[in-house]
Amino acid sequence: MCGIVGAVAERNIANILLEGLKRLEYRGYDSAGLTVIRNGELHRERQVGKVQALVDAVAVNPEFFDGHIGIAHTRWATHGEPAQRNAHPHVSGKIAVVHNGIVENYAELKEELIAKGYEFTSQTDTEVVAHLINDIYKNKPDLLEAVRAVIPLLHGAFALGIVHIDCPDELITVRLGSPLVIGVGIGENFIASDQLALLPVTNRFMYLEEGDIAKLTRNSIEVYADGVKVKRQIHEIDAAQHNADKGEFKHYMLKEIYEQPDAVARTIEMALDFDEPSKLRDDFLQRHEAQLKGIKNVQVIACGTSYHSGLVAKYWFESLTRVPCSVEVASEFRYRNPVVVDDTLVICISQSGETADTLSALRDIQKHTPAGLVSLALCNVPTSSLVRETDIFLPTLAGPEIGVASTKAFTTQLAALMLLVLKVGVVQTRMTGEKLTTLLGKLQALRGQLHASLQLDAPIKVMSEHFEYKKSCLFLGRGLQFPIALEGALKLKEISYIHAEGYADGELKHGPLALVDKDMPIVVLAPKDSMFDKLKANMQEVHARHGELFVFASEESKMVAEDRMHVVYVPEVCETLAPIVYSVPVQLLSYHVAVMRGTDVDQPRNLAKSVTVE
């Protein structure tokens, strides 16, 4: 989950590296460091904490870091506590290394290196890599070849950036299991964990494949796969579409919450024909119709917030198309020797498309090659590994999401999943024209309903004041709102550090009711839908035990605030699409509680945006 960036250029690159780290900080912020080669020496600076601490340290003696080649790193700690000695880059002799990933067999390698006389100054697995390259380079003074010889010795997933004093014009990089892109310039070239880091300096990118090793100089890029030189296509992107500024907003998360009406509308528009609003666009997944027509089962694999969107999709697939759908957490699915039956559509959901467990689960399924298997990536990054390794790509047009707690990525996932459900229903003739027309009309109304839900910001901020000193919270929902209860609880615990759990309302009496007292806030999602009457009964159970209720309800429900029951009215929305609209109030609630408690909203402790390690 760490972020790496590197550059080899004619100009000084320290500021490029530091700006790249700022843009990668969502990947980890336990420590940060950089190394540049200057006048035949490695100049290194490392600091605990966020990138700004590194920026401030470099500013003390900026002339030390005026170099033309260097690497930098922002860390999410795996092996070794957040400390200066564990911060990257790691150095061995004349070599410096930055690393994203995990070397699983580092302990054995470390013992071997200690026996050879190497001294370790950190607790990290990365220092092993630096010493190994140094050891081989002594007998094989070719940096590319030394790196190539080390890679088979390493077990795990990693992306590497390597520089050597003796090779002041060469930047070596490796991609195996962790994301890495090459930024292509004129008289300069770059590496980074995410293209977002390099947009200030280039809009041309080369995406490395699994196992690729590359050598970058100012004027050349050589890529090798299995020891053979290969070509990788250069892609040009529209940098304007990747604006990552906060603008007038205090936090990225709040900005991204407010971007949801437009983001959801963009996602819906890729499938809706506004000239013929009663049908899907002819070109929407058109070339995959034969594949979708043959599927008999759906298997969703995802993690975290993406898993919750998959749970909503299960309701939709089964209720609207009668196609059986199962949803599993990728980290569990991949280790239980699962059975994937023939003619299954495997949907892998990931904002980044680089989530390690989701990718590994997909690869495990593909190894068994069940008959009629179709894989689909639901993803916000079209150049990601997940997209490249699946049969079908269904984009979520959320735009860059910087806040660690996902918001617009979630609602655009839901919108895209609904479009997919409708497409399957159409190609398999499992949906009437009348039903399709109705749902398409409701989808077009979503933008306005989401805008209206944002107008609830002020009353939700008032509601949040009751949570400031609470230690635990329950979120309750039934039917389609149960996954939103799970998502609401996840948001609150992620950014406010309040222990929160989401439950299906009907499960309240099977244990959680024991937790209810005057100090336990209970958030209830209560649209006027087919489950509403049962939900009201569950709420009375809570109220009778002196629980304090915070209810998001439709006006049609006619729920009235009373003692220890607070009500905020959510815009009317059809039952099927209500999860998308009801996501906004729980996001706003979590945001305001976090701000009130003084936590770091965009970069909550111990977390990172893209989980590229197990």
Rosetta blueprint (number, residue, H / E / L):
1 M L
2 C L
3 G E
4 I E
5 V E
6 G E
7 A E
8 V E
9 A E
10 E L
11 R L
12 N L
13 I L
14 A H
15 N H
16 I H
17 L H
18 L H
19 E H
20 G H
21 L H
22 K H
23 R H
24 L H
25 E H
26 Y H
27 R H
28 G L
29 Y L
30 D L
31 S E
32 A E
33 G E
34 L E
35 T E
36 V E
37 I E
38 R E
39 N L
40 G L
41 E E
42 L E
43 H E
44 R E
45 E E
46 R E
47 Q E
48 V E
49 G L
50 K L
51 V H
52 Q H
53 A H
54 L H
55 V H
56 D H
57 A H
58 V H
59 A H
60 V H
61 N L
62 P H
63 E H
64 F H
65 F H
66 D L
67 G L
68 H L
69 I E
70 G E
71 I E
72 A E
73 H E
74 T E
75 R E
76 W L
77 A L
78 T L
79 H L
80 G L
81 E L
82 P L
83 A L
84 Q H
85 R H
86 N H
87 A L
88 H L
89 P L
90 H E
91 V E
92 S E
93 G L
94 K L
95 I E
96 A E
97 V E
98 V E
99 H E
100 N E
101 G E
102 I E
103 V E
104 E L
105 N L
106 Y H
107 A H
108 E H
109 L H
110 K H
111 E H
112 E H
113 L H
114 I H
115 A H
116 K L
117 G L
118 Y L
119 E L
120 F L
121 T L
122 S L
123 Q L
124 T L
125 D L
126 T H
127 E H
128 V H
129 V H
130 A H
131 H H
132 L H
133 I H
134 N H
135 D H
136 I H
137 Y H
138 K H
139 N H
140 K L
141 P L
142 D L
143 L H
144 L H
145 E H
146 A H
147 V H
148 R H
149 A H
150 V H
151 I H
152 P H
153 L H
154 L L
155 H L
156 G E
157 A E
158 F E
159 A E
160 L E
161 G E
162 I E
163 V E
164 H E
165 I L
166 D L
167 C L
168 P L
169 D L
170 E L
171 L E
172 I E
173 T E
174 V E
175 R E
176 L E
177 G E
178 S L
179 P L
180 L L
181 V E
182 I E
183 G E
184 V E
185 G L
186 I L
187 G L
188 E E
189 N E
190 F E
191 I E
192 A E
193 S L
194 D L
195 Q H
196 L H
197 A H
198 L H
199 L L
200 P L
201 V L
202 T L
203 N L
204 R E
205 F E
206 M E
207 Y E
208 L L
209 E L
210 E L
211 G L
212 D L
213 I E
214 A E
215 K E
216 L E
217 T L
218 R L
219 N L
220 S L
221 I E
222 E E
223 V E
224 Y E
225 A E
226 D L
227 G L
228 V E
229 K E
230 V E
231 K L
232 R L
233 Q L
234 I E
235 H E
236 E E
237 I L
238 D L
239 A H
240 A H
241 Q H
242 H H
243 N L
244 A L
245 D L
246 K L
247 G L
248 E L
249 F L
250 K L
251 H L
252 Y H
253 M H
254 L H
255 K H
256 E H
257 I H
258 Y H
259 E L
260 Q H
261 P H
262 D H
263 A H
264 V H
265 A H
266 R H
267 T H
268 I H
269 E H
270 M L
271 A L
272 L E
273 D L
274 F L
275 D L
276 E L
277 P L
278 S L
279 K L
280 L E
281 R L
282 D L
283 D L
284 F L
285 L L
286 Q H
287 R H
288 H H
289 E H
290 A H
291 Q H
292 L H
293 K H
294 G L
295 I L
296 K L
297 N E
298 V E
299 Q E
300 V E
301 I E
302 A E
303 C L
304 G H
305 T H
306 S H
307 Y H
308 H H
309 S H
310 G H
311 L H
312 V H
313 A H
314 K H
315 Y H
316 W H
317 F H
318 E H
319 S H
320 L H
321 T H
322 R L
323 V L
324 P L
325 C E
326 S E
327 V E
328 E E
329 V E
330 A H
331 S H
332 E H
333 F H
334 R L
335 Y L
336 R L
337 N L
338 P L
339 V L
340 V L
341 V L
342 D L
343 D L
344 T E
345 L E
346 V E
347 I E
348 C E
349 I E
350 S E
351 Q L
352 S L
353 G L
354 E L
355 T L
356 A H
357 D H
358 T H
359 L H
360 S H
361 A H
362 L H
363 R H
364 D H
365 I H
366 Q H
367 K H
368 H H
369 T L
370 P L
371 A L
372 G L
373 L L
374 V E
375 S E
376 L E
377 A E
378 L E
379 C E
380 N L
381 V L
382 P L
383 T L
384 S L
385 S H
386 L H
387 V H
388 R H
389 E L
390 T L
391 D L
392 I E
393 F E
394 L E
395 P E
396 T L
397 L L
398 A L
399 G L
400 P L
401 E L
402 I L
403 G L
404 V L
405 A L
406 S L
407 T L
408 K H
409 A H
410 F H
411 T H
412 T H
413 Q H
414 L H
415 A H
416 A H
417 L H
418 M H
419 L H
420 L H
421 V H
422 L H
423 K H
424 V H
425 G H
426 V H
427 V H
428 Q L
429 T L
430 R L
431 M L
432 T L
433 G H
434 E H
435 K H
436 L H
437 T H
438 T H
439 L H
440 L H
441 G H
442 K H
443 L H
444 Q H
445 A L
446 L H
447 R H
448 G H
449 Q H
450 L H
451 H H
452 A H
453 S H
454 L H
455 Q L
456 L L
457 D H
458 A H
459 P H
460 I H
461 K H
462 V H
463 M H
464 S H
465 E H
466 H H
467 F H
468 E L
469 Y L
470 K L
471 K L
472 S E
473 C E
474 L E
475 F E
476 L E
477 G E
478 R L
479 G H
480 L H
481 Q H
482 F H
483 P H
484 I H
485 A H
486 L H
487 E H
488 G H
489 A H
490 L H
491 K H
492 L H
493 K H
494 E H
495 I H
496 S H
497 Y L
498 I L
499 H E
500 A E
501 E E
502 G E
503 Y E
504 A E
505 D H
506 G H
507 E H
508 L H
509 K H
510 H H
511 G L
512 P H
513 L H
514 A H
515 L H
516 V L
517 D L
518 K L
519 D L
520 M L
521 P E
522 I E
523 V E
524 V E
525 L E
526 A E
527 P L
528 K L
529 D L
530 S L
531 M L
532 F H
533 D H
534 K H
535 L H
536 K H
537 A H
538 N H
539 M H
540 Q H
541 E H
542 V H
543 H H
544 A H
545 R L
546 H L
547 G L
548 E E
549 L E
550 F E
551 V E
552 F E
553 A E
554 S E
555 E H
556 E H
557 S H
558 K L
559 M L
560 V L
561 A L
562 E E
563 D L
564 R L
565 M E
566 H E
567 V E
568 V E
569 Y E
570 V E
571 P L
572 E L
573 V L
574 C L
575 E L
576 T L
577 L L
578 A H
579 P H
580 I H
581 V H
582 Y H
583 S H
584 V H
585 P H
586 V H
587 Q H
588 L H
589 L H
590 S H
591 Y H
592 H H
593 V H
594 A H
595 V H
596 M H
597 R H
598 G L
599 T L
600 D L
601 V L
602 D L
603 Q L
604 P L
605 R L
606 N L
607 L L
608 A L
609 K L
610 S L
611 V L
612 T L
613 V L
614 E L
